[in-house]
Structure formats: structure tokens, C-alpha cells
Amino acid sequence: MASEEIKNFAILGYPVGHSLSPKMHEAAFKAAGYPNYNYIPIPVQKGRLMLAVEGLKGLGFRGANVTIPHKSAIMKFIDAVDSDAMIIGAVNTLVNDGGMITGYNTDVTGFLKSLQAAQFMPEDCNAVMLGAGGAARAILWGLCKRRAGYITIGVRNPKKAKTLEDDFCIYGNVEVMDWNSEYFKDILQTADILINTTPLGMYPAVDEMPPVDLKLLPEGALVYDIVYNPARTKFLQTAESLSYPTLNGLDMLLLQGEEAFRLFTDELPDLEVMRKIAETELFADR
């Protein structure tokens, strides 16, 4: 529905200059008939987050996205937190309803919708995740939410990642282990899906990949890398050379943005408009 009303949105983080969200959302706003909706990157240093949230209220911003390093810290400065975000322990989207700001996590929706688009049903599957950082929590909750049969998290330092197992074991069969162990190699042989949640292989360090032997995976296992820059990481190239189906992180990026747009406007955006902008920004110079 076209509108001449002026509404402002933001992304809060430090730094924020690299974010694709401003151009993706502004293009989607214009395509949806909202020429006076503005999306503004706002760098917010640690220690000034509460002031930033109060600023959003005072200036009447309709909503905002939140990125590193504030996804967890911002939860104590807002008025309400959605149940998904509470379980994940991180917020990436804020909606301001008359001065009451509610936090959401759209990463879990983006992840699950990306699996749906790839026609992969996580129910009762044997899932293997690599990494236990911030992105892993949303993906782990998505798998638990869809009742994956067993979820193994391979990491470099199991003791450091034990908190993740402790936080989510009440929601599903979750186990953290050393990705160099023989037991982990046995688990790989039963995986229906292998998901890299680490930044290994992300631009510009494109020659890196997690230290796992993809040849151990059973035939037909889906190999998913949430990295989207480059589109085909060394991890995915290796999987493709072994004839495994693959999925990169661009759909998750777009679909979490689609969900944020829905929360902002109560409408779904033109996803292809957002995709075109994202691909242009990511790959124009390569």
C-alpha cells in the first residue's frame, strides 16, 4: 500500500558501514510504495547503547536492526523481548510501537525459511553444526524448534562451547564435541545436513575452511555455509566437487531481512529487489 508518510528506520552497530541492510531496505521500501521511508546506518559505540535506544524513542523511529557488537547487550535496554530472541539470547530487530520497543531475532526465521526453500525438512534429521558463536545460537534454536532428531556441534574448544550445550539441551538432543575427534568423524557419517556457522572462508580469507573431512558425509547430505561472501566458499566448492547438494548464506541474509521488513511494515517485501541489491553490492567488483 503506497504511503507518503515519513517513517525512519536504522541499523545500530559498530561499525555499520559494511552493512547491506540500508540499501536492501530502502530499495524494498521504494518498491512497496514507501518513498518517504528512510533507513539510516547509526554507529553506536559500547557504553552509548542505552542512549541510542532512548534516541530511537525520542525521535520516533519506527524500527531498527541491530548488529555486532550489540545483539545481546541491547536486550537490557528495551521494553520487551520476543520468545525466540529470549531463547537465543540475541536481538537483531527492534520495533517501536508508540514508545514501547520490542526486540526480535529474525535470523532463526531466515534460517528456517532458507531450508524450506531448499526443500530440506529438518524434522528428525541428524544435524551437524560447525562453530558455537553468535550465529550458531539462532541456527541451533531453529533446529530445536523444528525438532531435529540429533544435533552435534563440532568446535575447536569443547570446554569453551559447553555453555551452548547447557543452554539448549532442554530443547533437544544437543551435544558439543571436538571436531578433530574420532567420535565426531563417526557422527559425520550419519549427518543429513552439515552447517558451517564459523567465519572460516569469509572474504577476504577465501582460502580457509573448517578442518573437517567432507568425504565422510553420506550421499545426499546437504552442506550449508551461512557465509554469503563469497557465494561459493572453499567449503562449498569442496562439497560440490564431491557431488553434495549445497546452500550458501545469501538466502538466510535475505529472508531474515524479509522478516524484519514484515515486522516493520506488516507486509512482505519484494525479495527479488532485495536480492538484486545484495548481489550488486557483494559481487560488483569481482
Disulfide bonds with the S-S distance in Angstrom:
none
